[in-house]
Amino acid sequence: MRAARADDVEAEVTRRLLALTPWRVLTVDAGTLAAQEPCVHARRRLAELLGLPTRP
């Protein structure tokens, strides 16, 4: 349980740090996805953000 708490704290610190940067950031919680899903998710989100057509 302690490791899960540490992961939550690390994720929150990362989110806060990235929120302060001038970069636009696309977060993907890869820990909850199968191997190929993070790539597909990231591509879909980037296409949406850039106004590009997405694959079905």
HELIX and SHEET records of a PDB file:
HELIX    1   1 ARG A    2  ALA A   19  1                                  18    
HELIX    2   2 ALA A   30  THR A   32  5                                   3    
HELIX    3   3 GLU A   37  LEU A   50  1                                  14    
END                                                                             
